[in-house]
Amino acid sequence: MKLIKGNNQVPVIYTAHHASHDFGEFDDRVALTQEQKIRFSDYGTDLTVPVNGLATIISEKSRALGDLNHEPGDAAGFQLYDYNQPNRNEIWKKGLELTLGEMEYCTEKFYEPFHEAITDQLRNRSELTYVVAWDNTAHYLIGDRDSNERVMMRPFILSNRGTEGDAQAAPNETVSCDPEFLTSLAKLFSSKLQSYGLPSEVLCDYVYKGGYICRLYNTRRNKAFLEKKGVKCEVQSLQLEYDASITHDPISLAPNLTNINSIKQAFTEAIIEATSECYI
């Protein structure tokens, strides 16, 4: 992983946990083409993720070597197929899938250090701190809304484990950050995106409700767990998911550097205003 020290404009730890398509020492066993490896990653998130917080932590290995946004021990953490539509591709050559021992090796070498880096940052804090999980998704079907309607990926989705559309707590669920904060951030981000000439639709908890990092790193849901890790501050978390077609051509994967820089700058400006507006 790569840890970039931020400029401390906001009390935020950013994670770009699916940024890499590097299979490291396992590369010669991979059945995917180079393009398929890239598409299996959240390509470009290492470029769009802001660096105006406390730290930005970027994965440097493929999610196939242990998905950093899945719970430890979750079988889905070691996928056998990519997310291509309509037909998923096998990740590994026949008979060359990761063994249980290799999964344990990847967990110790890649997964645990990444999560330890997050808690290390939090241990140094005494004031409210945010963890922002930074993701993107190709422009394809992403799942079912609460209404069971199958939908396509939208430009931007902010999540806090809340109710679809308003970030308020859902039944039997605790939100990972203040709903008012997420709503304010969504409005500010939308306005900034519009000023940069980008698609400006920002939805809250739309299909994507927030993955493992969002669920785990907040004191609303996991105060006792974080205290055992030596974390004494209040922690809130949220997830951003954006449509990768905004930053890369869906066919050629050619990057749009203007849009890449604009997304980064728009969120940088929005979260500065959101944290100032709500908590200062």
Disulfide bonds with the S-S distance in Angstrom:
none
